[in-house]
Amino acid sequence: MKRSLLSVIAILTLAAACQTTHSEDHADLHSEDSTHNHSDHDFMESNEQQPNSFTSAATASATTDAPLLPKNASAGECFARVLVPAKYQAEQVRLLKSESREIASVIPAKYSWAKKQILVKPESKKIVYVPAQYATVSERVLERPAYTTWKKGRGGLDSVSKSGSGATGEVLCKVEVPARYRTVSKRVLKSKASTKEVVIPAQYKTVTVQELSQDAKVVTKNIPAEYRTITRRKLVKQPYVEWKQVLCQTNATPRTVAKIQSSLKKKGFLNGSVDGVLGNNTLKAVKSFQDSKNLATGGLTLETAKALGVSF
């Protein structure tokens, strides 16, 4: 009878602890979801609303579907209705960061320097007087015509005149004397005086000018859409309440409790001393450890003891 009374008290205590643990888990989930930025709010809204539905479902399941007493229990074993937390799986979601767009930019016109000839004075015509042209020519003028005359020759016999025969031996030859000319210069008309039309060419000068080498144009560039990847928690299994074997003051030995306390202290969850007593300070440390490892809360379960490296 005493043991039954203790079991009922333990059940009521653990049920209250389950409700408190569930409220804390709901607050943690709500706090975590509120850290997402506004752009993810619509995307995550359905997931943020799920903890409330999970709580209701877990509570309903605990009060209706769960058995009132553990099944297949042996003497000396203690059980508690613990809250098994929801299980989540991290998944990556690709979200639109900025939509695709088109950017237009203007490429200015290009100019270059070039040398060009510009007209200074156009072509013109004028009448020019051309004076008469004269030339000096040479001409041979006959001074004396050709004639013939006798001229003393040579080759006669001079000895004839010496002999006293009366022969002189004189030789006369009739020769032709050529005509004699003299050269005279005179000025003769080569071309008469006249007029002519003269073309005066156009006059240009070279200047350096700036001219367009490439027109200005508009260039468009397509900017693709940008995406970012976020990691969110996806619900794999809803939280639920079930009977699990636990350590309690009934079946826990001081040695086993001391091992639990020692492990909690090494892991930084227990601030008090290792005294082998399963008190409130130790149970609070167990609760903090279970929350950090996402273990079932509401009692010191075998799963928790195993995670602490203690068997019983």
C-alpha positions, 0 to 999 in steps of 0.5 A: 500500500505504501509503495502504491501511494509513493507511485501515485505521488511520483506520477503526479509529480512527473506529470507536473514536470512534463507540463513545465518542461513542455512549456519551456520547450515551447518558449525555446522554440518560439525564441529560436524562430523569432531570430529569423529575419523578416524575409524568412517569416512568411516562409517559416510561418507554418513551421512556427505554428507547429509547436502549439499543435504538437503540444496539444497533440502530445497532451491529448495523447498522454491523457487518452492513448497512453496507458495509465500504468506501465506494461511489462514492469518487473519488481524493483523497477520504477517508471515515469511518464516522460515527455519525449521531445520532438525530433527535427532534421536540418534541411537547406532551403533556397530563397530568392534574394533579389529578382533578375533585372536589366541594367542599362548603361550609356557608352559615350561617343568617341572623338578623334583629332584629324587634319583637314584642308579647308578652302581659303580662296576659291579658284578664279580666272584672269586675262593676261596680256602676252607680248609678241615674241621675237627670235634672233636668227643667223643668216649667211650673206654673199659678199663675193660670188665664186670666180675663176682665175689664173694662179701661178703654179709650181713644177716647171723647168727652171733650167729652160730659162737658164739655157737662153732658149727663150722659154720661161718655164713659168706655170700658170694654173686656172683655179676656181676661187669660192664665193665668200659669205659673211654671217649676219644676225637679225631679229624676226617675229616669232609670235604676235602679241596676244591675250590669254585666260589664266586659271588661278588655283584655289587656296587651301590651308590645313587645320586640326579638327575633332571629328566623331569616330564612334556614336554614343550607344546604350548597352543593357546587361541582364543581372540574373536572380540571386538566391541564398540558402538557409538552414531550417529545422524540419519536424521529423517526429512530434513530441509525445508522452510515454512510460520510461524506466527511471531512477528514483529514490526507491531503486537508486543506490547512493553509489549510483546517484554519486556516479550520476552526480560526478558525471554531471559535475564533470560536464558542467551541469552540477554545481553542488557536491557529490553526496549520493542523494537524489535531491532537487539540485541533482534533478535540476542538473539532470533536466538541464543535461536532458535539454542540451542532448534533446533527451526525454524529460520528466525523470532520470531515464536509463537513456539519460544515465547511459548518456552520462556513462552510468549503468544501473 
